[in-house]
């Protein structure tokens, strides 16, 4: 069936895009100089990568449509919604903790040293 | 298609090992908390992909959802703890002392 091949192509595209964003988040976590820069890289890249890969999984799971499969896809959609809300909240909480604990952000003077 | 999902699992596993470097050798405590949160998000994705590989998605999705909830709570608790109770960098003061100075 040619429809299945098209769905498979979309799944592969979504998962590869998600892998790219996860890789970007990891590189940012390893290479950025400051704690706040690392938060910026991981807070966005990790959320988007996880959401794209889970969307690809939903699309793959809908191959043979039945009520059971549909409920599983609904649960994966719940995971996506939860990650979409929880990851920014966690990032905000860590940033607030860092500011309250007197961690100084990186400035131009620090780079020139 | 199964081979592609195995490839995805292996690549995410390598990324988790790279993040583990920051969690072990991170210069400050906050770096470690961030790294643990990132590893938790990646583990959520890996669990769903493992379910697809074993053809038992309906079981692994529940585990994955529980792991996402636990990861969120752990990050919040750790950040709340280190916000008030500890001085994170050497040389900085406790939050209570700084408020007392004001």
N, CA and C atoms of all chains as a GROMACS GRO file, in nm:
protein
  645
    1UNK      N    1   0.084  -0.120   0.000
    1UNK     CA    2   0.000   0.000   0.000
    1UNK      C    3   0.087   0.124   0.000
    2UNK      N    4   0.056   0.217  -0.090
    2UNK     CA    5   0.141   0.336  -0.100
    2UNK      C    6   0.114   0.433   0.015
    3UNK      N    7  -0.008   0.424   0.074
    3UNK     CA    8  -0.040   0.514   0.186
    3UNK      C    9   0.051   0.485   0.305
    4UNK      N   10   0.076   0.353   0.328
    4UNK     CA   11   0.161   0.316   0.442
    4UNK      C   12   0.302   0.367   0.423
    5UNK      N   13   0.351   0.362   0.298
    5UNK     CA   14   0.486   0.414   0.274
    5UNK      C   15   0.493   0.563   0.302
    6UNK      N   16   0.386   0.636   0.264
    6UNK     CA   17   0.385   0.781   0.288
    6UNK      C   18   0.385   0.809   0.438
    7UNK      N   19   0.302   0.730   0.515
    7UNK     CA   20   0.299   0.750   0.660
    7UNK      C   21   0.436   0.720   0.721
    8UNK      N   22   0.501   0.611   0.673
    8UNK     CA   23   0.634   0.577   0.723
    8UNK      C   24   0.734   0.690   0.696
    9UNK      N   25   0.723   0.751   0.578
    9UNK     CA   26   0.814   0.862   0.546
    9UNK      C   27   0.794   0.977   0.642
   10UNK      N   28   0.667   1.008   0.673
   10UNK     CA   29   0.641   1.118   0.768
   10UNK      C   30   0.695   1.084   0.906
   11UNK      N   31   0.678   0.954   0.948
   11UNK     CA   32   0.730   0.914   1.079
   11UNK      C   33   0.881   0.933   1.085
   12UNK      N   34   0.951   0.890   0.978
   12UNK     CA   35   1.098   0.901   0.977
   12UNK      C   36   1.140   1.047   0.982
   13UNK      N   37   1.069   1.133   0.906
   13UNK     CA   38   1.105   1.276   0.906
   13UNK      C   39   1.088   1.334   1.046
   14UNK      N   40   0.972   1.303   1.110
   14UNK     CA   41   0.947   1.360   1.244
   14UNK      C   42   1.051   1.313   1.345
   15UNK      N   43   1.083   1.181   1.343
   15UNK     CA   44   1.176   1.128   1.443
   15UNK      C   45   1.317   1.184   1.420
   16UNK      N   46   1.358   1.197   1.291
   16UNK     CA   47   1.491   1.252   1.267
   16UNK      C   48   1.501   1.397   1.310
   17UNK      N   49   1.392   1.475   1.286
   17UNK     CA   50   1.392   1.615   1.333
   17UNK      C   51   1.403   1.620   1.485
   18UNK      N   52   1.328   1.531   1.554
   18UNK     CA   53   1.335   1.526   1.699
   18UNK      C   54   1.474   1.491   1.748
   19UNK      N   55   1.539   1.393   1.681
   19UNK     CA   56   1.676   1.356   1.718
   19UNK      C   57   1.769   1.475   1.702
   20UNK      N   58   1.751   1.552   1.594
   20UNK     CA   59   1.836   1.670   1.572
   20UNK      C   60   1.823   1.768   1.688
   21UNK      N   61   1.696   1.791   1.732
   21UNK     CA   62   1.678   1.889   1.841
   21UNK      C   63   1.733   1.836   1.972
   22UNK      N   64   1.718   1.704   1.999
   22UNK     CA   65   1.777   1.648   2.121
   22UNK      C   66   1.929   1.662   2.118
   23UNK      N   67   1.989   1.638   1.999
   23UNK     CA   68   2.134   1.652   1.984
   23UNK      C   69   2.177   1.797   2.011
   24UNK      N   70   2.098   1.892   1.959
   24UNK     CA   71   2.130   2.034   1.983
   24UNK      C   72   2.127   2.067   2.131
   25UNK      N   73   2.024   2.014   2.202
   25UNK     CA   74   2.014   2.041   2.345
   25UNK      C   75   2.135   1.985   2.419
   26UNK      N   76   2.180   1.863   2.378
   26UNK     CA   77   2.294   1.802   2.446
   26UNK      C   78   2.421   1.882   2.422
   27UNK      N   79   2.441   1.925   2.297
   27UNK     CA   80   2.561   2.005   2.268
   27UNK      C   81   2.560   2.135   2.346
   28UNK      N   82   2.440   2.198   2.356
   28UNK     CA   83   2.430   2.321   2.434
   28UNK      C   84   2.460   2.297   2.580
   29UNK      N   85   2.411   2.184   2.633
   29UNK     CA   86   2.438   2.153   2.774
   29UNK      C   87   2.586   2.131   2.799
   30UNK      N   88   2.655   2.072   2.700
   30UNK     CA   89   2.798   2.042   2.722
   30UNK      C   90   2.887   2.162   2.698
   31UNK      N   91   2.850   2.249   2.602
   31UNK     CA   92   2.947   2.347   2.554
   31UNK      C   93   2.926   2.490   2.603
   32UNK      N   94   2.803   2.527   2.642
   32UNK     CA   95   2.779   2.667   2.678
   32UNK      C   96   2.852   2.703   2.807
   33UNK      N   97   2.896   2.829   2.820
   33UNK     CA   98   2.983   2.864   2.932
   33UNK      C   99   2.909   2.881   3.064
   34UNK      N  100   2.782   2.926   3.058
   34UNK     CA  101   2.716   2.971   3.180
   34UNK      C  102   2.599   2.881   3.213
   35UNK      N  103   2.559   2.885   3.339
   35UNK     CA  104   2.444   2.805   3.384
   35UNK      C  105   2.315   2.849   3.316
   36UNK      N  106   2.296   2.980   3.301
   36UNK     CA  107   2.172   3.029   3.238
   36UNK      C  108   2.169   2.999   3.089
   37UNK      N  109   2.285   3.004   3.023
   37UNK     CA  110   2.291   2.967   2.880
   37UNK      C  111   2.252   2.821   2.862
   38UNK      N  112   2.302   2.735   2.952
   38UNK     CA  113   2.268   2.593   2.943
   38UNK      C  114   2.118   2.572   2.960
   39UNK      N  115   2.058   2.645   3.052
   39UNK     CA  116   1.913   2.634   3.071
   39UNK      C  117   1.839   2.673   2.945
   40UNK      N  118   1.885   2.780   2.880
   40UNK     CA  119   1.819   2.825   2.758
   40UNK      C  120   1.825   2.719   2.650
   41UNK      N  121   1.942   2.653   2.636
   41UNK     CA  122   1.954   2.551   2.532
   41UNK      C  123   1.866   2.430   2.562
   42UNK      N  124   1.870   2.381   2.687
   42UNK     CA  125   1.799   2.257   2.717
   42UNK      C  126   1.649   2.279   2.727
   43UNK      N  127   1.607   2.395   2.780
   43UNK     CA  128   1.464   2.416   2.799
   43UNK      C  129   1.386   2.414   2.670
   44UNK      N  130   1.446   2.468   2.562
   44UNK     CA  131   1.375   2.468   2.434
   44UNK      C  132   1.400   2.341   2.355
   45UNK      N  133   1.530   2.306   2.338
   45UNK     CA  134   1.564   2.195   2.249
   45UNK      C  135   1.508   2.063   2.296
   46UNK      N  136   1.515   2.039   2.427
   46UNK     CA  137   1.469   1.910   2.478
   46UNK      C  138   1.317   1.896   2.463
   47UNK      N  139   1.244   2.004   2.494
   47UNK     CA  140   1.098   1.997   2.484
   47UNK      C  141   1.055   1.970   2.340
   48UNK      N  142   1.111   2.047   2.245
   48UNK     CA  143   1.069   2.030   2.106
   48UNK      C  144   1.109   1.893   2.052
   49UNK      N  145   1.230   1.846   2.088
   49UNK     CA  146   1.273   1.715   2.038
   49UNK      C  147   1.184   1.603   2.089
   50UNK      N  148   1.151   1.605   2.218
   50UNK     CA  149   1.066   1.499   2.274
   50UNK      C  150   0.928   1.503   2.210
   51UNK      N  151   0.873   1.625   2.192
   51UNK     CA  152   0.739   1.636   2.133
   51UNK      C  153   0.738   1.582   1.990
   52UNK      N  154   0.843   1.614   1.910
   52UNK     CA  155   0.844   1.568   1.770
   52UNK      C  156   0.855   1.416   1.763
   53UNK      N  157   0.942   1.355   1.846
   53UNK     CA  158   0.958   1.209   1.842
   53UNK      C  159   0.828   1.141   1.885
   54UNK      N  160   0.761   1.194   1.990
   54UNK     CA  161   0.637   1.131   2.034
   54UNK      C  162   0.526   1.146   1.930
   55UNK      N  163   0.525   1.260   1.857
   55UNK     CA  164   0.428   1.274   1.747
   55UNK      C  165   0.452   1.169   1.640
   56UNK      N  166   0.581   1.143   1.609
   56UNK     CA  167   0.612   1.038   1.513
   56UNK      C  168   0.565   0.902   1.560
   57UNK      N  169   0.580   0.875   1.691
   57UNK     CA  170   0.534   0.747   1.746
   57UNK      C  171   0.382   0.734   1.733
   58UNK      N  172   0.309   0.845   1.759
   58UNK     CA  173   0.163   0.842   1.744
   58UNK      C  174   0.124   0.808   1.601
   59UNK      N  175   0.191   0.873   1.505
   59UNK     CA  176   0.160   0.848   1.364
   59UNK      C  177   0.188   0.704   1.326
   60UNK      N  178   0.300   0.647   1.380
   60UNK     CA  179   0.332   0.507   1.350
   60UNK      C  180   0.231   0.413   1.413
   61UNK      N  181   0.182   0.448   1.532
   61UNK     CA  182   0.090   0.362   1.604
   61UNK      C  183  -0.048   0.357   1.539
   62UNK      N  184  -0.082   0.457   1.457
   62UNK     CA  185  -0.214   0.461   1.393
   62UNK      C  186  -0.220   0.380   1.264
   63UNK      N  187  -0.117   0.295   1.238
   63UNK     CA  188  -0.116   0.216   1.115
   63UNK      C  189  -0.240   0.129   1.102
   64UNK      N  190  -0.259   0.038   1.202
   64UNK     CA  191  -0.380  -0.045   1.201
   64UNK      C  192  -0.475   0.014   1.304
   65UNK      N  193  -0.580   0.078   1.253
   65UNK     CA  194  -0.666   0.158   1.340
   65UNK      C  195  -0.764   0.069   1.416
   66UNK      N  196  -0.765   0.081   1.552
   66UNK     CA  197  -0.865   0.014   1.634
   66UNK      C  198  -0.886   0.099   1.757
   67UNK      N  199  -0.985   0.062   1.839
   67UNK     CA  200  -1.016   0.144   1.957
   67UNK      C  201  -0.900   0.140   2.055
   68UNK      N  202  -0.840   0.019   2.071
   68UNK     CA  203  -0.729   0.004   2.166
   68UNK      C  204  -0.612   0.093   2.126
   69UNK      N  205  -0.576   0.087   1.996
   69UNK     CA  206  -0.465   0.170   1.948
   69UNK      C  207  -0.496   0.318   1.965
   70UNK      N  208  -0.622   0.354   1.942
   70UNK     CA  209  -0.659   0.496   1.954
   70UNK      C  210  -0.642   0.544   2.098
   71UNK      N  211  -0.678   0.458   2.196
   71UNK     CA  212  -0.662   0.498   2.336
   71UNK      C  213  -0.515   0.513   2.373
   72UNK      N  214  -0.430   0.421   2.320
   72UNK     CA  215  -0.286   0.433   2.345
   72UNK      C  216  -0.233   0.565   2.290
   73UNK      N  217  -0.279   0.601   2.168
   73UNK     CA  218  -0.235   0.727   2.108
   73UNK      C  219  -0.280   0.846   2.192
   74UNK      N  220  -0.400   0.835   2.251
   74UNK     CA  221  -0.450   0.944   2.337
   74UNK      C  222  -0.358   0.958   2.459
   75UNK      N  223  -0.312   0.844   2.514
   75UNK     CA  224  -0.222   0.849   2.630
   75UNK      C  225  -0.090   0.915   2.593
   76UNK      N  226  -0.035   0.880   2.474
   76UNK     CA  227   0.090   0.944   2.432
   76UNK      C  228   0.069   1.093   2.414
   77UNK      N  229  -0.053   1.131   2.366
   77UNK     CA  230  -0.085   1.274   2.354
   77UNK      C  231  -0.086   1.341   2.491
   78UNK      N  232  -0.133   1.267   2.595
   78UNK     CA  233  -0.128   1.322   2.730
   78UNK      C  234   0.016   1.347   2.772
   79UNK      N  235   0.106   1.252   2.739
   79UNK     CA  236   0.249   1.270   2.774
   79UNK      C  237   0.302   1.397   2.706
   80UNK      N  238   0.265   1.417   2.577
   80UNK     CA  239   0.312   1.535   2.504
   80UNK      C  240   0.263   1.662   2.573
   81UNK      N  241   0.133   1.665   2.608
   81UNK     CA  242   0.078   1.785   2.672
   81UNK      C  243   0.147   1.810   2.805
   82UNK      N  244   0.172   1.700   2.880
   82UNK     CA  245   0.237   1.717   3.010
   82UNK      C  246   0.378   1.772   2.994
   83UNK      N  247   0.456   1.715   2.900
   83UNK     CA  248   0.593   1.764   2.880
   83UNK      C  249   0.591   1.909   2.836
   84UNK      N  250   0.494   1.942   2.749
   84UNK     CA  251   0.483   2.079   2.698
   84UNK      C  252   0.459   2.179   2.810
   85UNK      N  253   0.387   2.137   2.916
   85UNK     CA  254   0.363   2.230   3.026
   85UNK      C  255   0.469   2.219   3.134
   86UNK      N  256   0.519   2.097   3.161
   86UNK     CA  257   0.604   2.077   3.279
   86UNK      C  258   0.747   2.124   3.257
   87UNK      N  259   0.799   2.108   3.134
   87UNK     CA  260   0.940   2.142   3.111
   87UNK      C  261   0.966   2.292   3.129
   88UNK      N  262   0.884   2.383   3.074
   88UNK     CA  263   0.908   2.526   3.100
   88UNK      C  264   0.894   2.562   3.247
   89UNK      N  265   0.797   2.498   3.318
   89UNK     CA  266   0.781   2.528   3.460
   89UNK      C  267   0.906   2.487   3.538
   90UNK      N  268   0.961   2.368   3.506
   90UNK     CA  269   1.081   2.322   3.575
   90UNK      C  270   1.198   2.417   3.545
   91UNK      N  271   1.210   2.460   3.417
   91UNK     CA  272   1.317   2.553   3.381
   91UNK      C  273   1.305   2.683   3.458
   92UNK      N  274   1.180   2.732   3.469
   92UNK     CA  275   1.158   2.857   3.543
   92UNK      C  276   1.196   2.840   3.689
   93UNK      N  277   1.160   2.725   3.749
   93UNK     CA  278   1.191   2.703   3.891
   93UNK      C  279   1.342   2.700   3.913
   94UNK      N  280   1.415   2.633   3.822
   94UNK     CA  281   1.561   2.626   3.840
   94UNK      C  282   1.623   2.764   3.824
   95UNK      N  283   1.572   2.843   3.727
   95UNK     CA  284   1.625   2.978   3.709
   95UNK      C  285   1.604   3.062   3.834
   96UNK      N  286   1.483   3.052   3.891
   96UNK     CA  287   1.452   3.127   4.013
   96UNK      C  288   1.544   3.084   4.126
   97UNK      N  289   1.568   2.953   4.137
   97UNK     CA  290   1.657   2.904   4.241
   97UNK      C  291   1.797   2.959   4.222
   98UNK      N  292   1.845   2.961   4.096
   98UNK     CA  293   1.979   3.013   4.071
   98UNK      C  294   1.990   3.160   4.105
   99UNK      N  295   1.886   3.238   4.069
   99UNK     CA  296   1.890   3.382   4.099
   99UNK      C  297   1.886   3.405   4.251
  100UNK      N  298   1.802   3.328   4.320
  100UNK     CA  299   1.792   3.346   4.464
  100UNK      C  300   1.918   3.300   4.536
  101UNK      N  301   1.989   3.203   4.478
  101UNK     CA  302   2.109   3.153   4.541
  101UNK      C  303   2.232   3.232   4.501
  102UNK      N  304   2.211   3.347   4.434
  102UNK     CA  305   2.322   3.440   4.407
  102UNK      C  306   2.419   3.387   4.302
  103UNK      N  307   2.372   3.312   4.202
  103UNK     CA  308   2.457   3.274   4.090
  103UNK      C  309   2.454   3.388   3.990
  104UNK      N  310   2.573   3.447   3.962
  104UNK     CA  311   2.577   3.565   3.874
  104UNK      C  312   2.569   3.524   3.728
  105UNK      N  313   2.490   3.596   3.647
  105UNK     CA  314   2.489   3.567   3.503
  105UNK      C  315   2.620   3.611   3.437
  106UNK      N  316   2.649   3.552   3.322
  106UNK     CA  317   2.771   3.586   3.247
  106UNK      C  318   2.752   3.723   3.182
  107UNK      N  319   2.852   3.810   3.194
  107UNK     CA  320   2.842   3.943   3.133
  107UNK      C  321   2.959   3.964   3.037
  108UNK      N  322   2.960   4.082   2.972
  108UNK     CA  323   3.065   4.110   2.874
  108UNK      C  324   3.202   4.114   2.940
  109UNK      N  325   3.208   4.164   3.064
  109UNK     CA  326   3.337   4.175   3.132
  109UNK      C  327   3.397   4.037   3.159
  110UNK      N  328   3.312   3.939   3.188
  110UNK     CA  329   3.363   3.805   3.214
  110UNK      C  330   3.425   3.744   3.088
  111UNK      N  331   3.366   3.776   2.971
  111UNK     CA  332   3.418   3.720   2.846
  111UNK      C  333   3.552   3.783   2.813
  112UNK      N  334   3.568   3.912   2.838
  112UNK     CA  335   3.692   3.981   2.799
  112UNK      C  336   3.811   3.936   2.881
  113UNK      N  337   3.787   3.881   3.000
  113UNK     CA  338   3.898   3.844   3.089
  113UNK      C  339   3.988   3.738   3.027
  114UNK      N  340   1.117  -0.093   0.962
  114UNK     CA  341   1.078   0.014   1.054
  114UNK      C  342   1.127  -0.015   1.195
  115UNK      N  343   1.131  -0.143   1.237
  115UNK     CA  344   1.183  -0.176   1.371
  115UNK      C  345   1.330  -0.136   1.383
  116UNK      N  346   1.407  -0.159   1.276
  116UNK     CA  347   1.549  -0.124   1.279
  116UNK      C  348   1.567   0.026   1.299
  117UNK      N  349   1.478   0.104   1.238
  117UNK     CA  350   1.489   0.249   1.253
  117UNK      C  351   1.466   0.290   1.399
  118UNK      N  352   1.369   0.222   1.466
  118UNK     CA  353   1.344   0.259   1.607
  118UNK      C  354   1.460   0.215   1.695
  119UNK      N  355   1.524   0.098   1.661
  119UNK     CA  356   1.643   0.058   1.738
  119UNK      C  357   1.754   0.163   1.722
  120UNK      N  358   1.772   0.211   1.599
  120UNK     CA  359   1.872   0.316   1.574
  120UNK      C  360   1.842   0.440   1.658
  121UNK      N  361   1.713   0.479   1.664
  121UNK     CA  362   1.675   0.596   1.744
  121UNK      C  363   1.707   0.576   1.891
  122UNK      N  364   1.673   0.455   1.943
  122UNK     CA  365   1.700   0.427   2.085
  122UNK      C  366   1.849   0.437   2.113
  123UNK      N  367   1.933   0.382   2.022
  123UNK     CA  368   2.077   0.382   2.046
  123UNK      C  369   2.131   0.525   2.045
  124UNK      N  370   2.083   0.608   1.949
  124UNK     CA  371   2.132   0.746   1.942
  124UNK      C  372   2.094   0.824   2.068
  125UNK      N  373   1.967   0.807   2.113
  125UNK     CA  374   1.927   0.879   2.235
  125UNK      C  375   2.006   0.829   2.355
  126UNK      N  376   2.039   0.698   2.357
  126UNK     CA  377   2.121   0.645   2.467
  126UNK      C  378   2.258   0.709   2.470
  127UNK      N  379   2.319   0.728   2.350
  127UNK     CA  380   2.450   0.794   2.345
  127UNK      C  381   2.438   0.938   2.397
  128UNK      N  382   2.327   1.007   2.359
  128UNK     CA  383   2.307   1.145   2.407
  128UNK      C  384   2.292   1.148   2.560
  129UNK      N  385   2.224   1.045   2.616
  129UNK     CA  386   2.209   1.039   2.762
  129UNK      C  387   2.345   1.023   2.829
  130UNK      N  388   2.432   0.938   2.769
  130UNK     CA  389   2.566   0.921   2.827
  130UNK      C  390   2.644   1.052   2.822
  131UNK      N  391   2.629   1.129   2.712
  131UNK     CA  392   2.697   1.258   2.702
  131UNK      C  393   2.645   1.354   2.810
  132UNK      N  394   2.511   1.352   2.834
  132UNK     CA  395   2.456   1.439   2.939
  132UNK      C  396   2.506   1.397   3.076
  133UNK      N  397   2.531   1.267   3.093
  133UNK     CA  398   2.577   1.216   3.222
  133UNK      C  399   2.712   1.278   3.260
  134UNK      N  400   2.791   1.316   3.160
  134UNK     CA  401   2.918   1.384   3.190
  134UNK      C  402   2.892   1.511   3.267
  135UNK      N  403   2.793   1.590   3.220
  135UNK     CA  404   2.763   1.717   3.287
  135UNK      C  405   2.704   1.690   3.426
  136UNK      N  406   2.629   1.578   3.441
  136UNK     CA  407   2.570   1.550   3.572
  136UNK      C  408   2.676   1.507   3.673
  137UNK      N  409   2.786   1.445   3.626
  137UNK     CA  410   2.889   1.398   3.720
  137UNK      C  411   2.990   1.506   3.748
  138UNK      N  412   3.046   1.569   3.642
  138UNK     CA  413   3.157   1.663   3.659
  138UNK      C  414   3.115   1.808   3.657
  139UNK      N  415   2.979   1.834   3.661
  139UNK     CA  416   2.932   1.972   3.647
  139UNK      C  417   2.994   2.064   3.750
  140UNK      N  418   3.029   2.188   3.709
  140UNK     CA  419   3.098   2.274   3.805
  140UNK      C  420   3.012   2.315   3.924
  141UNK      N  421   2.883   2.343   3.902
  141UNK     CA  422   2.799   2.382   4.014
  141UNK      C  423   2.686   2.281   4.033
  142UNK      N  424   2.615   2.298   4.145
  142UNK     CA  425   2.502   2.209   4.174
  142UNK      C  426   2.391   2.229   4.072
  143UNK      N  427   2.369   2.356   4.030
  143UNK     CA  428   2.258   2.384   3.938
  143UNK      C  429   2.278   2.313   3.805
  144UNK      N  430   2.404   2.307   3.757
  144UNK     CA  431   2.432   2.235   3.633
  144UNK      C  432   2.389   2.089   3.644
  145UNK      N  433   2.415   2.029   3.760
  145UNK     CA  434   2.377   1.889   3.777
  145UNK      C  435   2.226   1.872   3.774
  146UNK      N  436   2.152   1.965   3.838
  146UNK     CA  437   2.005   1.954   3.837
  146UNK      C  438   1.952   1.963   3.695
  147UNK      N  439   2.008   2.057   3.616
  147UNK     CA  440   1.964   2.071   3.476
  147UNK      C  441   1.991   1.943   3.398
  148UNK      N  442   2.111   1.885   3.419
  148UNK     CA  443   2.148   1.765   3.344
  148UNK      C  444   2.055   1.650   3.379
  149UNK      N  445   2.021   1.636   3.508
  149UNK     CA  446   1.932   1.527   3.548
  149UNK      C  447   1.793   1.545   3.487
  150UNK      N  448   1.745   1.670   3.479
  150UNK     CA  449   1.617   1.694   3.414
  150UNK      C  450   1.618   1.657   3.267
  151UNK      N  451   1.727   1.692   3.199
  151UNK     CA  452   1.737   1.658   3.056
  151UNK      C  453   1.739   1.507   3.036
  152UNK      N  454   1.815   1.437   3.122
  152UNK     CA  455   1.820   1.291   3.111
  152UNK      C  456   1.681   1.231   3.135
  153UNK      N  457   1.604   1.288   3.227
  153UNK     CA  458   1.470   1.237   3.253
  153UNK      C  459   1.379   1.250   3.133
  154UNK      N  460   1.384   1.366   3.064
  154UNK     CA  461   1.302   1.384   2.945
  154UNK      C  462   1.338   1.283   2.837
  155UNK      N  463   1.469   1.262   2.818
  155UNK     CA  464   1.512   1.164   2.716
  155UNK      C  465   1.469   1.024   2.754
  156UNK      N  466   1.471   0.991   2.884
  156UNK     CA  467   1.429   0.857   2.925
  156UNK      C  468   1.281   0.835   2.897
  157UNK      N  469   1.199   0.940   2.913
  157UNK     CA  470   1.056   0.929   2.880
  157UNK      C  471   1.036   0.886   2.736
  158UNK      N  472   1.114   0.949   2.645
  158UNK     CA  473   1.104   0.915   2.503
  158UNK      C  474   1.152   0.772   2.478
  159UNK      N  475   1.264   0.735   2.544
  159UNK     CA  476   1.321   0.601   2.523
  159UNK      C  477   1.222   0.493   2.565
  160UNK      N  478   1.149   0.517   2.676
  160UNK     CA  479   1.055   0.415   2.724
  160UNK      C  480   0.944   0.390   2.623
  161UNK      N  481   0.890   0.497   2.561
  161UNK     CA  482   0.786   0.477   2.459
  161UNK      C  483   0.842   0.400   2.340
  162UNK      N  484   0.967   0.433   2.299
  162UNK     CA  485   1.026   0.365   2.183
  162UNK      C  486   1.051   0.217   2.213
  163UNK      N  487   1.091   0.185   2.338
  163UNK     CA  488   1.110   0.045   2.376
  163UNK      C  489   0.976  -0.028   2.368
  164UNK      N  490   0.867   0.039   2.411
  164UNK     CA  491   0.736  -0.022   2.399
  164UNK      C  492   0.698  -0.053   2.256
  165UNK      N  493   0.733   0.037   2.163
  165UNK     CA  494   0.707   0.010   2.021
  165UNK      C  495   0.786  -0.111   1.973
  166UNK      N  496   0.912  -0.122   2.019
  166UNK     CA  497   0.996  -0.233   1.973
  166UNK      C  498   0.943  -0.366   2.022
  167UNK      N  499   0.898  -0.372   2.149
  167UNK     CA  500   0.846  -0.499   2.203
  167UNK      C  501   0.700  -0.520   2.168
  168UNK      N  502   0.636  -0.426   2.096
  168UNK     CA  503   0.494  -0.434   2.059
  168UNK      C  504   0.405  -0.440   2.182
  169UNK      N  505   0.445  -0.374   2.291
  169UNK     CA  506   0.361  -0.364   2.412
  169UNK      C  507   0.349  -0.218   2.450
  170UNK      N  508   0.304  -0.133   2.356
  170UNK     CA  509   0.304   0.011   2.383
  170UNK      C  510   0.209   0.044   2.498
  171UNK      N  511   0.094  -0.029   2.505
  171UNK     CA  512  -0.007   0.007   2.605
  171UNK      C  513   0.047  -0.008   2.746
  172UNK      N  514   0.148  -0.098   2.766
  172UNK     CA  515   0.206  -0.113   2.899
  172UNK      C  516   0.312  -0.006   2.924
  173UNK      N  517   0.400   0.017   2.824
  173UNK     CA  518   0.513   0.106   2.847
  173UNK      C  519   0.472   0.253   2.854
  174UNK      N  520   0.356   0.286   2.794
  174UNK     CA  521   0.312   0.426   2.797
  174UNK      C  522   0.283   0.470   2.941
  175UNK      N  523   0.224   0.378   3.020
  175UNK     CA  524   0.195   0.412   3.159
  175UNK      C  525   0.323   0.438   3.237
  176UNK      N  526   0.425   0.349   3.215
  176UNK     CA  527   0.553   0.367   3.284
  176UNK      C  528   0.614   0.501   3.245
  177UNK      N  529   0.603   0.534   3.116
  177UNK     CA  530   0.663   0.658   3.067
  177UNK      C  531   0.595   0.780   3.129
  178UNK      N  532   0.461   0.775   3.138
  178UNK     CA  533   0.387   0.887   3.199
  178UNK      C  534   0.426   0.904   3.345
  179UNK      N  535   0.438   0.791   3.419
  179UNK     CA  536   0.478   0.799   3.559
  179UNK      C  537   0.618   0.856   3.571
  180UNK      N  538   0.707   0.818   3.477
  180UNK     CA  539   0.845   0.869   3.484
  180UNK      C  540   0.849   1.019   3.459
  181UNK      N  541   0.764   1.067   3.366
  181UNK     CA  542   0.762   1.211   3.339
  181UNK      C  543   0.716   1.288   3.462
  182UNK      N  544   0.611   1.237   3.529
  182UNK     CA  545   0.562   1.303   3.651
  182UNK      C  546   0.670   1.307   3.758
  183UNK      N  547   0.738   1.190   3.780
  183UNK     CA  548   0.842   1.183   3.883
  183UNK      C  549   0.955   1.279   3.854
  184UNK      N  550   0.993   1.288   3.726
  184UNK     CA  551   1.103   1.375   3.687
  184UNK      C  552   1.070   1.521   3.717
  185UNK      N  553   0.947   1.560   3.685
  185UNK     CA  554   0.903   1.697   3.710
  185UNK      C  555   0.907   1.729   3.860
  186UNK      N  556   0.852   1.638   3.941
  186UNK     CA  557   0.849   1.660   4.086
  186UNK      C  558   0.991   1.667   4.143
  187UNK      N  559   1.080   1.579   4.092
  187UNK     CA  560   1.217   1.576   4.144
  187UNK      C  561   1.288   1.708   4.115
  188UNK      N  562   1.270   1.759   3.991
  188UNK     CA  563   1.335   1.887   3.957
  188UNK      C  564   1.284   2.000   4.045
  189UNK      N  565   1.150   2.005   4.063
  189UNK     CA  566   1.093   2.111   4.146
  189UNK      C  567   1.145   2.103   4.289
  190UNK      N  568   1.149   1.979   4.344
  190UNK     CA  569   1.191   1.963   4.483
  190UNK      C  570   1.336   2.003   4.500
  191UNK      N  571   1.422   1.961   4.405
  191UNK     CA  572   1.564   1.993   4.417
  191UNK      C  573   1.587   2.143   4.408
  192UNK      N  574   1.517   2.210   4.314
  192UNK     CA  575   1.539   2.355   4.300
  192UNK      C  576   1.487   2.428   4.423
  193UNK      N  577   1.374   2.383   4.478
  193UNK     CA  578   1.321   2.446   4.599
  193UNK      C  579   1.418   2.428   4.716
  194UNK      N  580   1.477   2.307   4.726
  194UNK     CA  581   1.571   2.280   4.836
  194UNK      C  582   1.693   2.370   4.826
  195UNK      N  583   1.755   2.374   4.708
  195UNK     CA  584   1.880   2.449   4.696
  195UNK      C  585   1.857   2.599   4.691
  196UNK      N  586   1.730   2.640   4.675
  196UNK     CA  587   1.703   2.783   4.672
  196UNK      C  588   1.721   2.845   4.810
  197UNK      N  589   1.671   2.778   4.914
  197UNK     CA  590   1.671   2.841   5.046
  197UNK      C  591   1.770   2.778   5.142
  198UNK      N  592   1.796   2.650   5.132
  198UNK     CA  593   1.866   2.582   5.240
  198UNK      C  594   2.017   2.582   5.226
  199UNK      N  595   2.071   2.598   5.106
  199UNK     CA  596   2.215   2.578   5.087
  199UNK      C  597   2.273   2.697   5.013
  200UNK      N  598   2.400   2.724   5.036
  200UNK     CA  599   2.469   2.819   4.951
  200UNK      C  600   2.535   2.739   4.840
  201UNK      N  601   2.504   2.776   4.714
  201UNK     CA  602   2.540   2.688   4.604
  201UNK      C  603   2.686   2.702   4.566
  202UNK      N  604   2.730   2.827   4.542
  202UNK     CA  605   2.870   2.847   4.505
  202UNK      C  606   2.952   2.873   4.631
  203UNK      N  607   3.079   2.834   4.633
  203UNK     CA  608   3.162   2.869   4.747
  203UNK      C  609   3.182   3.020   4.752
  204UNK      N  610   3.161   3.079   4.870
  204UNK     CA  611   3.177   3.223   4.883
  204UNK      C  612   3.047   3.298   4.885
  205UNK      N  613   2.937   3.238   4.837
  205UNK     CA  614   2.809   3.307   4.844
  205UNK      C  615   2.745   3.277   4.979
  206UNK      N  616   2.648   3.362   5.013
  206UNK     CA  617   2.588   3.350   5.146
  206UNK      C  618   2.454   3.279   5.136
  207UNK      N  619   2.407   3.230   5.250
  207UNK     CA  620   2.274   3.171   5.256
  207UNK      C  621   2.170   3.280   5.230
  208UNK      N  622   2.052   3.236   5.181
  208UNK     CA  623   1.949   3.335   5.146
  208UNK      C  624   1.902   3.410   5.271
  209UNK      N  625   1.892   3.337   5.384
  209UNK     CA  626   1.846   3.399   5.509
  209UNK      C  627   1.941   3.512   5.550
  210UNK      N  628   2.073   3.487   5.540
  210UNK     CA  629   2.171   3.587   5.582
  210UNK      C  630   2.162   3.711   5.495
  211UNK      N  631   2.142   3.690   5.362
  211UNK     CA  632   2.134   3.805   5.273
  211UNK      C  633   2.010   3.889   5.304
  212UNK      N  634   1.899   3.821   5.338
  212UNK     CA  635   1.779   3.897   5.372
  212UNK      C  636   1.795   3.968   5.505
  213UNK      N  637   1.873   3.909   5.596
  213UNK     CA  638   1.893   3.973   5.725
  213UNK      C  639   1.977   4.099   5.709
  214UNK      N  640   2.072   4.097   5.610
  214UNK     CA  641   2.155   4.215   5.588
  214UNK      C  642   2.073   4.332   5.537
  215UNK      N  643   1.973   4.300   5.452
  215UNK     CA  644   1.887   4.408   5.404
  215UNK      C  645   1.805   4.461   5.521
   0.00000   0.00000   0.00000
